[in-house]
């Protein structure tokens, strides 16, 4: 039996596009003599539609798409993911389901049992968990079909009481197929590979695993679909961050297939780079946007974002803006110009000194007798925000936010100023990771000026300002933030690990106090195990001090 794994890029709610992609693969593989084509979780509608699932018309369009797909399965079978209406009145209205379609008919529906509710996932909000398990029979093979999370309980996962494969193995299946929507983060791949391999070793049957690729707002799916033999060894691997369709003969899975270039062989910064490129590209293409703008300061953050955008969208579609103030250094202006010219981006310069002066003059009566403080610094940042949004409105460019995760974490940014933007490109990258990205971008030639990388970070909103005037050095700050945010450790645990108590308490309180700012930031491209956004839900009005 020949099985094709179709690793495709789906678009939430774009039923014509998703259906056309599925049908195109079916028609092609039918000519190639493939028996079964496997598509990813919720491939018909895209993952995850969230509250669109509450609308009857959305579910109706899913059903109509399935009908169209059915008409192309004469002489070939397929497995596609889609919501299924719960046929009984008890429980929730929908199942997260896999439809096995053969000869124009839905022969069997497999429902997802383990519905993740942690981090970015909230499937139990919409779906009823499956309680019955039955293998699929096709071409004299018995297939244990599961959906994503259903393989993540080997009987020892405290999150779940059910172990779907423990039930399915009782029917003595010949192989496992798992359809997934497994998002990227730089830590997830190791865990994913371990879990999939352990399933093969435990049940002593091969596994074909298909993931999707593409970005849906903040979530980025990396693909990397896999085939394992019954010993749990990888015998085939599809590319990462690219669409691909590969065919495998089940009778040959016992002998190792030559493994192609693996994303796992790349350093983590390369994976993050590819993820961010895909995230930007899909945000624009799927939203119908083409051109981008951003403020280019001569600093490391805006330089990295500009370089990423130029790679993702084409330099001709990225329009950086230099917004010098009275405190901007000559070398920062030169660094920004050099970067734009290195990339081939058309840049403009709009000085903000007079604009900021006008604000201060207008507020002179109200501020009379008061010393200058952060207010005047924020006026400069907000002046830049107004200009960038005006250019965005006038020319239709989408404004890219350039804040990094370290700044987002401790509130080192100005609402309605440098925190403006439609999408946050590096908001899940700590400052130290941003420097690694800069070095990676420069791996073949100097794109980001060396001076941008080497100079001390500064917002340049007052004379001789440095980030270290207000924050601990980033090498220290990022380590503490990682322990608190990604590892979710308490202050006591972080201090016990050897960090200075006063520094830890200060940093953690800064994080908690900045929650109101993060609620007003743009969506952040997720590349870590714990990104700000839907995966980290904290109250704004709370009194939780360390």
TANOR-V128671 format. One record per residue. N is the residue number from 1. RES is the residue in three letters. D_FIRST is the distance of its C-alpha to the first C-alpha in Angstrom with 1 decimal. Layout:
N | RES | D_FIRST
N | RES | D_FIRST
This chain:
1 | UNK | 0.0
2 | UNK | 3.8
3 | UNK | 6.4
4 | UNK | 10.0
5 | UNK | 13.0
6 | UNK | 16.0
7 | UNK | 19.2
8 | UNK | 21.9
9 | UNK | 25.7
10 | UNK | 26.7
11 | UNK | 30.3
12 | UNK | 31.8
13 | UNK | 32.8
14 | UNK | 31.9
15 | UNK | 29.8
16 | UNK | 30.0
17 | UNK | 28.8
18 | UNK | 26.0
19 | UNK | 24.7
20 | UNK | 25.0
21 | UNK | 23.0
22 | UNK | 20.1
23 | UNK | 20.4
24 | UNK | 20.7
25 | UNK | 17.4
26 | UNK | 15.7
27 | UNK | 17.5
28 | UNK | 16.8
29 | UNK | 13.0
30 | UNK | 13.1
31 | UNK | 15.0
32 | UNK | 12.7
33 | UNK | 9.8
34 | UNK | 7.8
35 | UNK | 6.2
36 | UNK | 8.0
37 | UNK | 11.0
38 | UNK | 13.0
39 | UNK | 16.8
40 | UNK | 19.6
41 | UNK | 22.1
42 | UNK | 24.5
43 | UNK | 23.0
44 | UNK | 24.7
45 | UNK | 28.2
46 | UNK | 28.1
47 | UNK | 29.0
48 | UNK | 31.5
49 | UNK | 33.6
50 | UNK | 36.2
51 | UNK | 38.8
52 | UNK | 37.3
53 | UNK | 35.3
54 | UNK | 38.7
55 | UNK | 39.0
56 | UNK | 37.9
57 | UNK | 37.5
58 | UNK | 35.0
59 | UNK | 32.9
60 | UNK | 33.4
61 | UNK | 32.0
62 | UNK | 28.9
63 | UNK | 28.5
64 | UNK | 29.2
65 | UNK | 26.6
66 | UNK | 23.9
67 | UNK | 25.2
68 | UNK | 24.9
69 | UNK | 21.3
70 | UNK | 20.4
71 | UNK | 21.8
72 | UNK | 19.2
73 | UNK | 16.1
74 | UNK | 16.5
75 | UNK | 13.4
76 | UNK | 11.4
77 | UNK | 11.3
78 | UNK | 12.9
79 | UNK | 14.7
80 | UNK | 18.2
81 | UNK | 21.3
82 | UNK | 24.6
83 | UNK | 27.7
84 | UNK | 27.8
85 | UNK | 31.2
86 | UNK | 32.2
87 | UNK | 32.6
88 | UNK | 35.4
89 | UNK | 38.8
90 | UNK | 38.7
91 | UNK | 37.7
92 | UNK | 36.7
93 | UNK | 35.7
94 | UNK | 32.2
95 | UNK | 29.0
96 | UNK | 26.8
97 | UNK | 23.6
98 | UNK | 19.9
99 | UNK | 19.0
100 | UNK | 15.6
101 | UNK | 16.0
102 | UNK | 14.3
103 | UNK | 16.2
104 | UNK | 19.2
105 | UNK | 19.7
106 | UNK | 19.6
107 | UNK | 18.0
108 | UNK | 18.8
109 | UNK | 20.8
110 | UNK | 20.7
111 | UNK | 24.0
112 | UNK | 25.1
113 | UNK | 27.4
114 | UNK | 28.9
115 | UNK | 30.9
116 | UNK | 32.5
117 | UNK | 36.1
118 | UNK | 37.2
119 | UNK | 38.1
120 | UNK | 36.7
121 | UNK | 34.6
122 | UNK | 36.1
123 | UNK | 33.3
124 | UNK | 35.3
125 | UNK | 37.8
126 | UNK | 35.4
127 | UNK | 32.7
128 | UNK | 32.8
129 | UNK | 30.8
130 | UNK | 28.3
131 | UNK | 29.5
132 | UNK | 26.7
133 | UNK | 23.2
134 | UNK | 20.3
135 | UNK | 16.6
136 | UNK | 14.1
137 | UNK | 12.2
138 | UNK | 9.1
139 | UNK | 7.0
140 | UNK | 9.0
141 | UNK | 8.4
142 | UNK | 11.6
143 | UNK | 11.8
144 | UNK | 15.2
145 | UNK | 15.8
146 | UNK | 19.1
147 | UNK | 21.3
148 | UNK | 22.9
149 | UNK | 26.0
150 | UNK | 24.4
151 | UNK | 23.2
152 | UNK | 26.7
153 | UNK | 28.3
154 | UNK | 27.7
155 | UNK | 30.6
156 | UNK | 33.3
157 | UNK | 33.4
158 | UNK | 36.8
159 | UNK | 35.8
160 | UNK | 33.6
161 | UNK | 34.1
162 | UNK | 30.6
163 | UNK | 27.6
164 | UNK | 24.5
165 | UNK | 22.2
166 | UNK | 24.9
167 | UNK | 24.5
168 | UNK | 20.7
169 | UNK | 20.4
170 | UNK | 22.6
171 | UNK | 19.7
172 | UNK | 17.9
173 | UNK | 14.6
174 | UNK | 11.8
175 | UNK | 11.7
176 | UNK | 13.8
177 | UNK | 13.6
178 | UNK | 17.0
179 | UNK | 18.3
180 | UNK | 21.7
181 | UNK | 25.0
182 | UNK | 26.4
183 | UNK | 29.6
184 | UNK | 30.9
185 | UNK | 33.9
186 | UNK | 34.9
187 | UNK | 34.6
188 | UNK | 31.4
189 | UNK | 28.8
190 | UNK | 29.9
191 | UNK | 29.8
192 | UNK | 26.4
193 | UNK | 24.9
194 | UNK | 26.8
195 | UNK | 25.7
196 | UNK | 21.9
197 | UNK | 22.3
198 | UNK | 24.4
199 | UNK | 21.9
200 | UNK | 19.4
201 | UNK | 22.4
202 | UNK | 23.7
203 | UNK | 20.7
204 | UNK | 19.1
205 | UNK | 15.5
206 | UNK | 13.6
207 | UNK | 14.2
208 | UNK | 13.0
209 | UNK | 16.2
210 | UNK | 17.1
211 | UNK | 20.8
212 | UNK | 22.8
213 | UNK | 25.6
214 | UNK | 29.0
215 | UNK | 32.3
216 | UNK | 33.7
217 | UNK | 37.4
218 | UNK | 37.8
219 | UNK | 34.2
220 | UNK | 32.1
221 | UNK | 28.4
222 | UNK | 27.2
223 | UNK | 23.4
224 | UNK | 22.3
225 | UNK | 18.8
226 | UNK | 17.4
227 | UNK | 14.6
228 | UNK | 16.1
229 | UNK | 15.4
230 | UNK | 16.8
231 | UNK | 20.2
232 | UNK | 20.5
233 | UNK | 20.5
234 | UNK | 19.3
235 | UNK | 16.8
236 | UNK | 16.5
237 | UNK | 18.9
238 | UNK | 19.3
239 | UNK | 23.0
240 | UNK | 25.6
241 | UNK | 27.6
242 | UNK | 25.6
243 | UNK | 23.0
244 | UNK | 19.8
245 | UNK | 16.2
246 | UNK | 13.7
247 | UNK | 10.0
248 | UNK | 8.3
249 | UNK | 5.7
250 | UNK | 5.7
251 | UNK | 7.1
252 | UNK | 9.7
253 | UNK | 11.0
254 | UNK | 13.8
255 | UNK | 15.4
256 | UNK | 17.2
257 | UNK | 16.4
258 | UNK | 19.7
259 | UNK | 20.9
260 | UNK | 22.6
261 | UNK | 26.0
262 | UNK | 26.0
263 | UNK | 28.3
264 | UNK | 29.1
265 | UNK | 30.8
266 | UNK | 33.2
267 | UNK | 36.4
268 | UNK | 36.6
269 | UNK | 39.0
270 | UNK | 36.4
271 | UNK | 33.9
272 | UNK | 36.6
273 | UNK | 37.7
274 | UNK | 34.3
275 | UNK | 34.0
276 | UNK | 37.5
277 | UNK | 36.9
278 | UNK | 33.8
279 | UNK | 35.9
280 | UNK | 38.8
281 | UNK | 36.7
282 | UNK | 34.8
283 | UNK | 38.0
284 | UNK | 39.7
285 | UNK | 37.0
286 | UNK | 35.9
287 | UNK | 39.6
288 | UNK | 40.7
289 | UNK | 43.0
290 | UNK | 43.5
291 | UNK | 46.5
292 | UNK | 47.6
293 | UNK | 50.9
294 | UNK | 52.1
295 | UNK | 55.3
296 | UNK | 55.5
297 | UNK | 58.0
298 | UNK | 57.7
299 | UNK | 56.2
300 | UNK | 52.9
301 | UNK | 51.1
302 | UNK | 51.7
303 | UNK | 51.0
304 | UNK | 47.5
305 | UNK | 46.7
306 | UNK | 48.0
307 | UNK | 46.0
308 | UNK | 42.8
309 | UNK | 43.5
310 | UNK | 44.3
311 | UNK | 41.0
312 | UNK | 39.1
313 | UNK | 41.1
314 | UNK | 42.9
315 | UNK | 46.5
316 | UNK | 47.9
317 | UNK | 46.7
318 | UNK | 48.3
319 | UNK | 52.0
320 | UNK | 53.6
321 | UNK | 57.1
322 | UNK | 59.7
323 | UNK | 62.0
324 | UNK | 64.7
325 | UNK | 67.4
326 | UNK | 70.7
327 | UNK | 69.0
328 | UNK | 66.3
329 | UNK | 66.9
330 | UNK | 67.1
331 | UNK | 64.3
332 | UNK | 61.9
333 | UNK | 62.6
334 | UNK | 62.1
335 | UNK | 58.9
336 | UNK | 57.5
337 | UNK | 58.6
338 | UNK | 57.1
339 | UNK | 53.7
340 | UNK | 53.6
341 | UNK | 54.7
342 | UNK | 52.2
343 | UNK | 49.4
344 | UNK | 50.9
345 | UNK | 51.4
346 | UNK | 54.4
347 | UNK | 56.5
348 | UNK | 59.6
349 | UNK | 62.3
350 | UNK | 64.0
351 | UNK | 66.6
352 | UNK | 67.0
353 | UNK | 70.5
354 | UNK | 72.4
355 | UNK | 70.0
356 | UNK | 70.2
357 | UNK | 74.0
358 | UNK | 74.2
359 | UNK | 72.4
360 | UNK | 74.7
361 | UNK | 77.8
362 | UNK | 76.7
363 | UNK | 76.4
364 | UNK | 79.6
365 | UNK | 81.7
366 | UNK | 79.2
367 | UNK | 78.6
368 | UNK | 82.2
369 | UNK | 83.4
370 | UNK | 79.8
371 | UNK | 78.4
372 | UNK | 75.3
373 | UNK | 72.1
374 | UNK | 68.3
375 | UNK | 69.3
376 | UNK | 70.3
377 | UNK | 67.2
378 | UNK | 65.0
379 | UNK | 66.9
380 | UNK | 65.8
381 | UNK | 62.1
382 | UNK | 62.4
383 | UNK | 64.1
384 | UNK | 61.1
385 | UNK | 58.8
386 | UNK | 60.9
387 | UNK | 60.8
388 | UNK | 57.1
389 | UNK | 56.4
390 | UNK | 58.9
391 | UNK | 57.2
392 | UNK | 53.8
393 | UNK | 55.4
394 | UNK | 57.2
395 | UNK | 54.4
396 | UNK | 51.3
397 | UNK | 50.1
398 | UNK | 48.1
399 | UNK | 50.0
400 | UNK | 48.0
401 | UNK | 49.3
402 | UNK | 49.9
403 | UNK | 50.8
404 | UNK | 49.1
405 | UNK | 48.1
406 | UNK | 51.2
407 | UNK | 53.4
408 | UNK | 51.5
409 | UNK | 51.8
410 | UNK | 55.5
411 | UNK | 56.5
412 | UNK | 57.7
413 | UNK | 57.4
414 | UNK | 59.2
415 | UNK | 58.1
416 | UNK | 58.3
417 | UNK | 58.8
418 | UNK | 56.3
419 | UNK | 54.0
420 | UNK | 53.5
421 | UNK | 50.3
422 | UNK | 47.2
423 | UNK | 44.7
424 | UNK | 45.4
425 | UNK | 43.5
426 | UNK | 44.6
427 | UNK | 45.8
428 | UNK | 43.2
429 | UNK | 44.3
430 | UNK | 47.3
431 | UNK | 50.1
432 | UNK | 49.2
433 | UNK | 45.6
434 | UNK | 47.0
435 | UNK | 48.9
436 | UNK | 45.7
437 | UNK | 44.1
438 | UNK | 47.1
439 | UNK | 46.9
440 | UNK | 43.2
441 | UNK | 44.1
442 | UNK | 46.8
443 | UNK | 44.5
444 | UNK | 45.0
445 | UNK | 48.3
446 | UNK | 50.8
447 | UNK | 49.8
448 | UNK | 51.3
449 | UNK | 54.9
450 | UNK | 55.6
451 | UNK | 58.5
452 | UNK | 56.4
453 | UNK | 54.4
454 | UNK | 57.5
455 | UNK | 60.0
456 | UNK | 60.5
457 | UNK | 58.8
458 | UNK | 61.2
459 | UNK | 61.3
460 | UNK | 64.5
461 | UNK | 66.2
462 | UNK | 69.4
463 | UNK | 71.2
464 | UNK | 69.6
465 | UNK | 66.9
466 | UNK | 64.0
467 | UNK | 61.1
468 | UNK | 62.4
469 | UNK | 65.6
470 | UNK | 63.8
471 | UNK | 60.8
472 | UNK | 60.1
473 | UNK | 58.6
474 | UNK | 54.9
475 | UNK | 53.8
476 | UNK | 55.3
477 | UNK | 54.6
478 | UNK | 50.9
479 | UNK | 50.6
480 | UNK | 52.4
481 | UNK | 50.5
482 | UNK | 47.1
483 | UNK | 48.3
484 | UNK | 49.5
485 | UNK | 46.8
486 | UNK | 43.5
487 | UNK | 44.4
488 | UNK | 46.5
489 | UNK | 49.3
490 | UNK | 52.8
491 | UNK | 55.9
492 | UNK | 56.9
493 | UNK | 53.6
494 | UNK | 53.8
495 | UNK | 57.5
496 | UNK | 56.7
497 | UNK | 54.3
498 | UNK | 57.3
499 | UNK | 57.8
500 | UNK | 61.3
501 | UNK | 62.0
502 | UNK | 64.0
503 | UNK | 61.3
504 | UNK | 58.5
505 | UNK | 60.5
506 | UNK | 61.3
507 | UNK | 57.8
508 | UNK | 56.3
509 | UNK | 59.0
510 | UNK | 58.4
511 | UNK | 54.8
512 | UNK | 55.7
513 | UNK | 58.5
514 | UNK | 56.4
515 | UNK | 54.0
516 | UNK | 55.8
517 | UNK | 55.1
518 | UNK | 51.4
519 | UNK | 51.2
520 | UNK | 52.4
521 | UNK | 50.2
522 | UNK | 47.4
523 | UNK | 43.7
524 | UNK | 42.7
525 | UNK | 39.5
526 | UNK | 38.0
527 | UNK | 37.1
528 | UNK | 38.5
529 | UNK | 37.6
530 | UNK | 40.7
531 | UNK | 41.7
532 | UNK | 44.7
533 | UNK | 43.7
534 | UNK | 41.6
535 | UNK | 40.4
536 | UNK | 44.1
537 | UNK | 46.2
538 | UNK | 49.8
539 | UNK | 52.9
540 | UNK | 55.4
541 | UNK | 58.5
542 | UNK | 58.4
543 | UNK | 60.9
544 | UNK | 59.0
545 | UNK | 60.9
546 | UNK | 60.6
